[in-house]
Amino acid sequence: MNKKELVEQIAKIAGLTHNKAELAVNAFIKKTQETLAKGDNLQLIGFGTFSVADRAARKGRNPQTGEEIHIPACKQPQFRPGNKLKEAVKRRNA
């Protein structure tokens, strides 16, 4: 499913116009980005938690030349699914 399909499904389920559903999806994405950029977590009980993880500096290899390169430390967004989401996927795939 892509963003357009998600907007269509939300509009249908919530009884919203396409434009209002798109505004809601865009607002959710924007606030999630802003929250993570500040270093905060976004927890949706039953769905999951969006957070920021520190990734340590490490050495890597250039796949074309084999030359060793330094990969700097960075912050990376991550998502941990909640129990209800895990169970829904488990039931669907069983």
N, CA, C and O atoms as a GROMACS GRO file, in nm:
protein
  376
    1MET      N    1   0.085  -0.118   0.000
    1MET     CA    2   0.000   0.000   0.000
    1MET      C    3   0.089   0.124   0.000
    1MET      O    4   0.188   0.130   0.074
    2ASN      N    5   0.054   0.220  -0.082
    2ASN     CA    6   0.129   0.346  -0.083
    2ASN      C    7   0.045   0.455  -0.016
    2ASN      O    8  -0.066   0.430   0.031
    3LYS      N    9   0.099   0.576  -0.011
    3LYS     CA   10   0.033   0.686   0.059
    3LYS      C   11  -0.104   0.717  -0.001
    3LYS      O   12  -0.200   0.741   0.073
    4LYS      N   13  -0.114   0.718  -0.132
    4LYS     CA   14  -0.240   0.748  -0.199
    4LYS      C   15  -0.347   0.646  -0.159
    4LYS      O   16  -0.461   0.683  -0.130
    5GLU      N   17  -0.312   0.520  -0.159
    5GLU     CA   18  -0.406   0.415  -0.121
    5GLU      C   19  -0.445   0.426   0.027
    5GLU      O   20  -0.560   0.404   0.064
    6LEU      N   21  -0.349   0.461   0.111
    6LEU     CA   22  -0.377   0.480   0.253
    6LEU      C   23  -0.477   0.593   0.273
    6LEU      O   24  -0.572   0.578   0.350
    7VAL      N   25  -0.457   0.705   0.205
    7VAL     CA   26  -0.549   0.818   0.215
    7VAL      C   27  -0.689   0.776   0.171
    7VAL      O   28  -0.787   0.811   0.237
    8GLU      N   29  -0.699   0.702   0.062
    8GLU     CA   30  -0.830   0.656   0.013
    8GLU      C   31  -0.899   0.567   0.116
    8GLU      O   32  -1.019   0.580   0.140
    9GLN      N   33  -0.823   0.476   0.178
    9GLN     CA   34  -0.882   0.386   0.277
    9GLN      C   35  -0.925   0.461   0.403
    9GLN      O   36  -1.030   0.432   0.460
   10ILE      N   37  -0.844   0.556   0.447
   10ILE     CA   38  -0.881   0.635   0.565
   10ILE      C   39  -1.006   0.717   0.537
   10ILE      O   40  -1.095   0.726   0.622
   11ALA      N   41  -1.015   0.777   0.418
   11ALA     CA   42  -1.134   0.855   0.381
   11ALA      C   43  -1.258   0.766   0.384
   11ALA      O   44  -1.363   0.807   0.434
   12LYS      N   45  -1.245   0.647   0.333
   12LYS     CA   46  -1.357   0.553   0.327
   12LYS      C   47  -1.400   0.508   0.467
   12LYS      O   48  -1.519   0.511   0.500
   13ILE      N   49  -1.304   0.467   0.549
   13ILE     CA   50  -1.334   0.416   0.683
   13ILE      C   51  -1.388   0.526   0.775
   13ILE      O   52  -1.483   0.503   0.850
   14ALA      N   53  -1.328   0.644   0.769
   14ALA     CA   54  -1.365   0.752   0.861
   14ALA      C   55  -1.478   0.839   0.807
   14ALA      O   56  -1.527   0.928   0.877
   15GLY      N   57  -1.519   0.815   0.683
   15GLY     CA   58  -1.625   0.897   0.625
   15GLY      C   59  -1.581   1.040   0.600
   15GLY      O   60  -1.660   1.134   0.614
   16LEU      N   61  -1.456   1.055   0.561
   16LEU     CA   62  -1.400   1.188   0.533
   16LEU      C   63  -1.388   1.209   0.383
   16LEU      O   64  -1.391   1.113   0.305
   17THR      N   65  -1.375   1.333   0.344
   17THR     CA   66  -1.344   1.360   0.204
   17THR      C   67  -1.199   1.322   0.180
   17THR      O   68  -1.120   1.309   0.274
   18HIS      N   69  -1.164   1.304   0.055
   18HIS     CA   70  -1.026   1.268   0.020
   18HIS      C   71  -0.930   1.376   0.071
   18HIS      O   72  -0.824   1.344   0.125
   19ASN      N   73  -0.967   1.502   0.054
   19ASN     CA   74  -0.879   1.613   0.096
   19ASN      C   75  -0.856   1.614   0.246
   19ASN      O   76  -0.744   1.637   0.292
   20LYS      N   77  -0.962   1.590   0.324
   20LYS     CA   78  -0.948   1.590   0.470
   20LYS      C   79  -0.866   1.470   0.517
   20LYS      O   80  -0.786   1.482   0.610
   21ALA      N   81  -0.885   1.356   0.453
   21ALA     CA   82  -0.806   1.239   0.488
   21ALA      C   83  -0.659   1.261   0.455
   21ALA      O   84  -0.571   1.221   0.532
   22GLU      N   85  -0.632   1.326   0.342
   22GLU     CA   86  -0.493   1.355   0.304
   22GLU      C   87  -0.430   1.454   0.403
   22GLU      O   88  -0.313   1.440   0.438
   23LEU      N   89  -0.506   1.553   0.448
   23LEU     CA   90  -0.456   1.647   0.548
   23LEU      C   91  -0.422   1.574   0.678
   23LEU      O   92  -0.320   1.603   0.741
   24ALA      N   93  -0.506   1.480   0.717
   24ALA     CA   94  -0.482   1.404   0.841
   24ALA      C   95  -0.354   1.319   0.828
   24ALA      O   96  -0.273   1.316   0.921
   25VAL      N   97  -0.338   1.251   0.717
   25VAL     CA   98  -0.218   1.169   0.697
   25VAL      C   99  -0.093   1.256   0.694
   25VAL      O  100   0.007   1.224   0.757
   26ASN      N  101  -0.099   1.368   0.622
   26ASN     CA  102   0.016   1.459   0.615
   26ASN      C  103   0.048   1.518   0.751
   26ASN      O  104   0.165   1.535   0.785
   27ALA      N  105  -0.054   1.550   0.830
   27ALA     CA  106  -0.032   1.604   0.964
   27ALA      C  107   0.036   1.500   1.053
   27ALA      O  108   0.128   1.532   1.129
   28PHE      N  109  -0.008   1.375   1.044
   28PHE     CA  110   0.054   1.268   1.122
   28PHE      C  111   0.202   1.252   1.084
   28PHE      O  112   0.288   1.241   1.171
   29ILE      N  113   0.230   1.250   0.956
   29ILE     CA  114   0.368   1.235   0.910
   29ILE      C  115   0.454   1.353   0.958
   29ILE      O  116   0.565   1.333   1.007
   30LYS      N  117   0.401   1.475   0.945
   30LYS     CA  118   0.477   1.594   0.986
   30LYS      C  119   0.506   1.593   1.135
   30LYS      O  120   0.620   1.618   1.176
   31LYS      N  121   0.405   1.564   1.217
   31LYS     CA  122   0.426   1.563   1.361
   31LYS      C  123   0.520   1.450   1.403
   31LYS      O  124   0.598   1.466   1.497
   32THR      N  125   0.513   1.336   1.337
   32THR     CA  126   0.605   1.226   1.367
   32THR      C  127   0.748   1.269   1.338
   32THR      O  128   0.838   1.245   1.419
   33GLN      N  129   0.770   1.331   1.223
   33GLN     CA  130   0.904   1.379   1.187
   33GLN      C  131   0.954   1.482   1.288
   33GLN      O  132   1.069   1.474   1.332
   34GLU      N  133   0.870   1.577   1.325
   34GLU     CA  134   0.910   1.681   1.421
   34GLU      C  135   0.943   1.621   1.557
   34GLU      O  136   1.041   1.661   1.620
   35THR      N  137   0.862   1.526   1.601
   35THR     CA  138   0.884   1.463   1.731
   35THR      C  139   1.017   1.388   1.733
   35THR      O  140   1.094   1.400   1.828
   36LEU      N  141   1.044   1.311   1.628
   36LEU     CA  142   1.169   1.235   1.622
   36LEU      C  143   1.289   1.327   1.604
   36LEU      O  144   1.397   1.300   1.658
   37ALA      N  145   1.273   1.436   1.530
   37ALA     CA  146   1.383   1.531   1.510
   37ALA      C  147   1.425   1.594   1.641
   37ALA      O  148   1.542   1.628   1.659
   38LYS      N  149   1.329   1.611   1.736
   38LYS     CA  150   1.361   1.664   1.868
   38LYS      C  151   1.426   1.558   1.957
   38LYS      O  152   1.477   1.590   2.065
   39GLY      N  153   1.423   1.433   1.914
   39GLY     CA  154   1.480   1.325   1.994
   39GLY      C  155   1.379   1.258   2.085
   39GLY      O  156   1.416   1.174   2.168
   40ASP      N  157   1.251   1.294   2.071
   40ASP     CA  158   1.146   1.235   2.152
   40ASP      C  159   1.090   1.109   2.086
   40ASP      O  160   1.113   1.083   1.967
   41ASN      N  161   1.016   1.031   2.164
   41ASN     CA  162   0.949   0.912   2.113
   41ASN      C  163   0.803   0.943   2.085
   41ASN      O  164   0.745   1.035   2.144
   42LEU      N  165   0.743   0.865   1.995
   42LEU     CA  166   0.599   0.873   1.970
   42LEU      C  167   0.544   0.733   1.994
   42LEU      O  168   0.573   0.641   1.918
   43GLN      N  169   0.464   0.719   2.100
   43GLN     CA  170   0.412   0.588   2.138
   43GLN      C  171   0.263   0.582   2.110
   43GLN      O  172   0.186   0.664   2.160
   44LEU      N  173   0.223   0.484   2.031
   44LEU     CA  174   0.083   0.459   2.001
   44LEU      C  175   0.050   0.322   2.060
   44LEU      O  176   0.084   0.218   2.002
   45ILE      N  177  -0.016   0.322   2.175
   45ILE     CA  178  -0.043   0.198   2.248
   45ILE      C  179  -0.114   0.099   2.156
   45ILE      O  180  -0.213   0.132   2.091
   46GLY      N  181  -0.063  -0.023   2.153
   46GLY     CA  182  -0.120  -0.128   2.072
   46GLY      C  183  -0.067  -0.131   1.930
   46GLY      O  184  -0.072  -0.235   1.864
   47PHE      N  185  -0.016  -0.018   1.882
   47PHE     CA  186   0.038  -0.012   1.746
   47PHE      C  187   0.189  -0.022   1.746
   47PHE      O  188   0.246  -0.110   1.682
   48GLY      N  189   0.255   0.068   1.820
   48GLY     CA  190   0.399   0.063   1.828
   48GLY      C  191   0.459   0.195   1.871
   48GLY      O  192   0.389   0.291   1.902
   49THR      N  193   0.592   0.197   1.873
   49THR     CA  194   0.665   0.315   1.918
   49THR      C  195   0.768   0.356   1.813
   49THR      O  196   0.850   0.275   1.769
   50PHE      N  197   0.761   0.483   1.774
   50PHE     CA  198   0.862   0.542   1.688
   50PHE      C  199   0.963   0.607   1.780
   50PHE      O  200   0.926   0.679   1.873
   51SER      N  201   1.092   0.583   1.756
   51SER     CA  202   1.196   0.641   1.841
   51SER      C  203   1.320   0.669   1.757
   51SER      O  204   1.326   0.638   1.638
   52VAL      N  205   1.419   0.728   1.823
   52VAL     CA  206   1.547   0.758   1.758
   52VAL      C  207   1.656   0.680   1.830
   52VAL      O  208   1.664   0.683   1.953
   53ALA      N  209   1.737   0.610   1.754
   53ALA     CA  210   1.846   0.530   1.811
   53ALA      C  211   1.980   0.588   1.768
   53ALA      O  212   1.995   0.636   1.655
   54ASP      N  213   2.076   0.584   1.859
   54ASP     CA  214   2.212   0.625   1.825
   54ASP      C  215   2.281   0.508   1.756
   54ASP      O  216   2.277   0.395   1.805
   55ARG      N  217   2.343   0.536   1.644
   55ARG     CA  218   2.417   0.433   1.572
   55ARG      C  219   2.564   0.468   1.582
   55ARG      O  220   2.605   0.578   1.544
   56ALA      N  221   2.644   0.378   1.632
   56ALA     CA  222   2.786   0.403   1.655
   56ALA      C  223   2.863   0.415   1.523
   56ALA      O  224   2.822   0.362   1.420
   57ALA      N  225   2.975   0.485   1.530
   57ALA     CA  226   3.064   0.492   1.415
   57ALA      C  227   3.121   0.353   1.390
   57ALA      O  228   3.140   0.275   1.484
   58ARG      N  229   3.149   0.324   1.265
   58ARG     CA  230   3.202   0.191   1.233
   58ARG      C  231   3.282   0.198   1.104
   58ARG      O  232   3.280   0.297   1.031
   59LYS      N  233   3.351   0.090   1.078
   59LYS     CA  234   3.427   0.080   0.954
   59LYS      C  235   3.348  -0.003   0.854
   59LYS      O  236   3.282  -0.101   0.891
   60GLY      N  237   3.354   0.037   0.730
   60GLY     CA  238   3.286  -0.036   0.623
   60GLY      C  239   3.380  -0.053   0.506
   60GLY      O  240   3.498  -0.016   0.513
   61ARG      N  241   3.330  -0.109   0.400
   61ARG     CA  242   3.410  -0.128   0.279
   61ARG      C  243   3.334  -0.075   0.159
   61ARG      O  244   3.213  -0.094   0.146
   62ASN      N  245   3.408  -0.010   0.072
   62ASN     CA  246   3.352   0.033  -0.055
   62ASN      C  247   3.336  -0.093  -0.139
   62ASN      O  248   3.436  -0.160  -0.167
   63PRO      N  249   3.214  -0.129  -0.180
   63PRO     CA  250   3.195  -0.255  -0.252
   63PRO      C  251   3.262  -0.259  -0.390
   63PRO      O  252   3.289  -0.367  -0.442
   64GLN      N  253   3.288  -0.143  -0.448
   64GLN     CA  254   3.350  -0.141  -0.580
   64GLN      C  255   3.501  -0.158  -0.573
   64GLN      O  256   3.561  -0.226  -0.656
   65THR      N  257   3.563  -0.093  -0.472
   65THR     CA  258   3.709  -0.096  -0.465
   65THR      C  259   3.762  -0.184  -0.353
   65THR      O  260   3.879  -0.223  -0.354
   66GLY      N  261   3.677  -0.216  -0.256
   66GLY     CA  262   3.722  -0.293  -0.141
   66GLY      C  263   3.794  -0.208  -0.038
   66GLY      O  264   3.839  -0.258   0.065
   67GLU      N  265   3.806  -0.078  -0.066
   67GLU     CA  266   3.875   0.014   0.024
   67GLU      C  267   3.796   0.031   0.153
   67GLU      O  268   3.674   0.043   0.150
   68GLU      N  269   3.867   0.032   0.266
   68GLU     CA  270   3.803   0.051   0.395
   68GLU      C  271   3.766   0.198   0.411
   68GLU      O  272   3.845   0.287   0.380
   69ILE      N  273   3.643   0.222   0.459
   69ILE     CA  274   3.597   0.359   0.479
   69ILE      C  275   3.543   0.374   0.621
   69ILE      O  276   3.506   0.275   0.685
   70HIS      N  277   3.540   0.497   0.669
   70HIS     CA  278   3.486   0.526   0.802
   70HIS      C  279   3.341   0.572   0.785
   70HIS      O  280   3.314   0.664   0.708
   71ILE      N  281   3.250   0.509   0.855
   71ILE     CA  282   3.109   0.549   0.855
   71ILE      C  283   3.084   0.619   0.989
   71ILE      O  284   3.096   0.556   1.095
   72PRO      N  285   3.050   0.748   0.985
   72PRO     CA  286   3.036   0.824   1.110
   72PRO      C  287   2.913   0.782   1.190
   72PRO      O  288   2.819   0.723   1.138
   73ALA      N  289   2.917   0.815   1.318
   73ALA     CA  290   2.802   0.790   1.406
   73ALA      C  291   2.685   0.876   1.359
   73ALA      O  292   2.705   0.983   1.302
   74CYS      N  293   2.564   0.828   1.383
   74CYS     CA  294   2.446   0.904   1.343
   74CYS      C  295   2.326   0.863   1.428
   74CYS      O  296   2.332   0.767   1.505
   75LYS      N  297   2.221   0.938   1.414
   75LYS     CA  298   2.094   0.904   1.478
   75LYS      C  299   2.004   0.848   1.369
   75LYS      O  300   2.000   0.899   1.257
   76GLN      N  301   1.931   0.743   1.404
   76GLN     CA  302   1.849   0.676   1.305
   76GLN      C  303   1.710   0.648   1.361
   76GLN      O  304   1.697   0.599   1.473
   77PRO      N  305   1.604   0.680   1.284
   77PRO     CA  306   1.470   0.649   1.332
   77PRO      C  307   1.446   0.499   1.332
   77PRO      O  308   1.499   0.426   1.248
   78GLN      N  309   1.366   0.455   1.428
   78GLN     CA  310   1.331   0.313   1.431
   78GLN      C  311   1.187   0.298   1.478
   78GLN      O  312   1.129   0.389   1.536
   79PHE      N  313   1.130   0.180   1.452
   79PHE     CA  314   0.993   0.150   1.491
   79PHE      C  315   0.989   0.015   1.559
   79PHE      O  316   1.041  -0.084   1.507
   80ARG      N  317   0.928   0.012   1.676
   80ARG     CA  318   0.907  -0.115   1.748
   80ARG      C  319   0.759  -0.143   1.750
   80ARG      O  320   0.683  -0.066   1.810
   81PRO      N  321   0.714  -0.250   1.687
   81PRO     CA  322   0.570  -0.279   1.685
   81PRO      C  323   0.518  -0.316   1.823
   81PRO      O  324   0.588  -0.376   1.904
   82GLY      N  325   0.392  -0.279   1.848
   82GLY     CA  326   0.326  -0.314   1.973
   82GLY      C  327   0.267  -0.454   1.966
   82GLY      O  328   0.263  -0.515   1.860
   83ASN      N  329   0.221  -0.503   2.080
   83ASN     CA  330   0.169  -0.639   2.088
   83ASN      C  331   0.047  -0.661   1.999
   83ASN      O  332   0.037  -0.765   1.934
   84LYS      N  333  -0.045  -0.566   1.995
   84LYS     CA  334  -0.165  -0.582   1.913
   84LYS      C  335  -0.130  -0.591   1.765
   84LYS      O  336  -0.189  -0.669   1.691
   85LEU      N  337  -0.034  -0.511   1.721
   85LEU     CA  338   0.010  -0.516   1.582
   85LEU      C  339   0.078  -0.649   1.552
   85LEU      O  340   0.053  -0.710   1.448
   86LYS      N  341   0.163  -0.694   1.642
   86LYS     CA  342   0.229  -0.824   1.624
   86LYS      C  343   0.128  -0.936   1.613
   86LYS      O  344   0.139  -1.022   1.526
   87GLU      N  345   0.028  -0.934   1.701
   87GLU     CA  346  -0.076  -1.038   1.701
   87GLU      C  347  -0.158  -1.034   1.572
   87GLU      O  348  -0.192  -1.139   1.517
   88ALA      N  349  -0.191  -0.914   1.525
   88ALA     CA  350  -0.271  -0.901   1.402
   88ALA      C  351  -0.195  -0.960   1.283
   88ALA      O  352  -0.254  -1.028   1.199
   89VAL      N  353  -0.066  -0.933   1.276
   89VAL     CA  354   0.015  -0.987   1.166
   89VAL      C  355   0.029  -1.137   1.180
   89VAL      O  356   0.023  -1.211   1.081
   90LYS      N  357   0.047  -1.183   1.302
   90LYS     CA  358   0.062  -1.327   1.330
   90LYS      C  359  -0.064  -1.403   1.288
   90LYS      O  360  -0.056  -1.506   1.221
   91ARG      N  361  -0.181  -1.351   1.327
   91ARG     CA  362  -0.309  -1.416   1.292
   91ARG      C  363  -0.329  -1.417   1.141
   91ARG      O  364  -0.376  -1.516   1.085
   92ARG      N  365  -0.295  -1.307   1.076
   92ARG     CA  366  -0.315  -1.293   0.931
   92ARG      C  367  -0.228  -1.392   0.853
   92ARG      O  368  -0.269  -1.444   0.749
   93ASN      N  369  -0.109  -1.418   0.905
   93ASN     CA  370  -0.014  -1.507   0.836
   93ASN      C  371  -0.021  -1.651   0.883
   93ASN      O  372   0.054  -1.735   0.833
   94ALA      N  373  -0.110  -1.682   0.977
   94ALA     CA  374  -0.119  -1.818   1.028
   94ALA      C  375  -0.201  -1.906   0.937
   94ALA      O  376  -0.219  -2.024   0.965
   0.00000   0.00000   0.00000
